[in-house]
Amino acid sequence: MPRASVLAIGNEVVQGRVLNTNAQYLGRRLTLLGYDVVLSASVPDRMELIVEILRIATDRFSSDLIVTTGGLGPTYDDITSEALSKYLGEEHVVNEEALEMVRQKYVARGLGLTPERIKMAMMPKSAKPIPNPIGTAPGILVKKGNKLFVSLPGVPSEMQAIWEQSIEPMLRNASQVRISEVTITVKGVMESVAARIVNKIVKEKPKIYVKTQPKGIELGSPVLDIYI
């Protein structure tokens, strides 16, 4: 099973000012695509930390797919693309295809390019830009050896639009893995009792993942969601 890491980048995430719904969304989508999500982490807008978390995801966690969200905008602290270039050891350049994507967005509003807007078209030299159907900053796709890097905007609506229109279809077409899932809600059974049955099942069927999530009170009114 291929392994994936999800990295949320931004001071607003680690400081708790923004709820990291991107990680939840991507974790579920990747799992249903057949990926083993081995790392989900948040880091601030600091070059050395972004480079380090990319290294951890690829080397220590042996991820085949690394997805980042955030840090692709026009402001000084949007440095994800530059950090990715630095980690990959590539030149950080203006991608002409990405620049045209950005230009068209602003021309449609009667606006021209500025250094800040051009910044959103900068990415690693070998990168392929991914169209952003909602916002202005293109996503970034880089294939390096057997690793795939995907950088997406942090705005959830933009991230989801790019993912659903461009990234997920590509991954689904490339994958031979199919995941089936069911949720059973059980009332009146304590988790400590259900644990004996779950433990027996996973020993007999090691390829099946079973997870119990208590929703009620163990010694009061127990309610369990069982994910299989």
N, C-alpha and C positions, 0 to 999 in steps of 0.2 A: 504494500500500500504506500503510495507517495506521501511525503510529509510536507506540511505547510506551516508557516509562521505568519502571524498577523501583527503588524507593528503600527500603533497609533502615535503620531508625532505631533507635538504641540504643547506649549506651556499651559494652555487652557484646559487640556485634558488631565495632565498630571497634577495640576493645582485644584482640580475638582470644580472648575467653573463651567465645564461642559461635560455632560454625560457621554461616555464612550459607547454610543449605540452602534458605531461602525464595527467594533470588535464582535459584538453579539451577532450582527447581521452576517458578517463574513465568516465567522465561526460556524454558523448553521449552514450557510450555503456551501462552504468547502466540505463540511462533513457529509452532506448529502451528495456531493460530487465524488465521494470516495476518498477524500484526503484525510490523513491522520494529522489533526491540528495539534502540534506539539508545543507551540509557544504562542502566547498572546501577551504583548507587552506595550507599555506606554513610556515614551521618553520625551523630554523637553526639547525645545528648539536650540540645541547645542550641537555643534558640528561633531565634536569628538565623541559624544554619546550616541549620536545617530550612526556614525561609522562603526562604533563598537557594537551596537545592538544588531546591525547588519552582519557583522562578523560572528557574533554569537549565534544568530539564527542559522547562518549557513554552515559554520564549522562545528560548533558545539551541539547544535540540535539537528544537524544534517538535513536541513529543509531543502526540498526540491523546488518549492514555490515560496517566495517571500513577497507578501503584499503589505505595502505601506499606505497609510492614509494621512493626509494633512501636509502642509508645508510646500504647496506648489503655487502659491499666489504671488502677488506683485510686491509685497512688503519686504523690508530688510530681514525679517526673521523667518521668512519662507525659504528654507535652505535644504529641504529634502532632496531635491534634484541634484544640487551641488554635492551634498554628502554622498549620494549614490555614485556620482561620477568619481569622487575621491576614493570611495571604497573599491570600485571596480578598476581603478587605475586608468581611467579614460579622461580625455579632454572634455571639459564642460563647454559645450558650444551651442550656438543658435541653430536649432533644427529648422530647416527651411519649410518643411511640410507643416510643422507645428506653428511656425510663424504665420503661415498663410491661414491656418485655422483661427488663430488669434485675430489676425487682421480683419478677416471677414466678419467676425463677431462685432468688432467696433465700427467697421465701415457701415454695417447695417443700421447702426445708431447714429451715423453721421459723425463719427469720431475717428481720429487717426491714431497711429502708434506713438507711444512714448517709451522711454527707457524702462519704465516700470512694467508696461504691457509686453514689451519685447522679452523681458526677464522670464515671463511665463512660457516662452518658447525655447528656453535653454534647458539642455538635458545631456546625458552622456552621449558621446559621439556615435555609438552603435545603436542608440535607442530608436524605437519606433513610436511616434506619437499616437495616442488613442483619442478619437474625437469625443468631445464633451458636449452632449446634446442639450445640456441645460445651462452650464456656466461657461467661463472663458478659458480657464486653464486646461490644456489637454492632459490626459493621463500619459503615463510613460510605461513602455514595455521593453525590457532588455533580456535577451537570451545570452547567457554566459556559460559556456560548457554545457553541463547538464542541469544548470540552475536557471530558473525563470524569475525575474524581478518585475513586479507590477507596482507602480506608484500611482495612487489615485487622490483626487482632492479630498479634503476633510469634510466639506459640507455634505451631510448624509444624502440629500437628494441627488447631488451630482455624482457622488461615489456610487450610489445604487444604479443610477442610469447608465453609467459607463460599464459597470460590472454586468448588468443584465443584457445590455445590447452588444457588448464587445468581448468581455473577458470570459464570462461563464459559457457562452456557446463554443468558444475556442477550446476551453478546458474539457467540456463535455464531449466534444468530438474526438479529443485526443485520449480520453480515458476509456478503459475497458471495464472499470469497476462500476457496479450498480449497488446502491444502498436501499434497503427496505427498512421501514421503521413503523412501530406502532406504540401508542400510549394507552395504558390501562389504568383506570382510577379505581382504587380499592378502599372501601370504607369499613371501619371497625377492626382492622388488622394492624397491630403495632409493627413498626419497622423492625424491631428486634426479633419478632416472630417471622416476618417475611424474609429476613436475612438468611435464615436456615435454608429456605427453599431456593433463594437466589444463589447462594453459595453452591448448592448442589447442581443447579442448572449450569452455571458457568464452568464448573469443573468437568461436567459431562459434555458441554458444547462450547469449547474455548473460542470458537469463531463468533459466538453470539455475545454482544455486549448488553448487559442488563444493569439498569441504574434505578434505584429507588429514591424518590424525593418526597419527604414528608411535608404535608400541607396542614395537617391538624396538630393535635397535641398527643404525644406518645401515650401518656397515662390518663388521658381524658377522652377526647373524641378523635382517635387516629384516622387520618386520611392519607393515603399514599398514591402518588403518581408513579407508575412503573413504566419505564422506557425500555423497549426491546428493539 
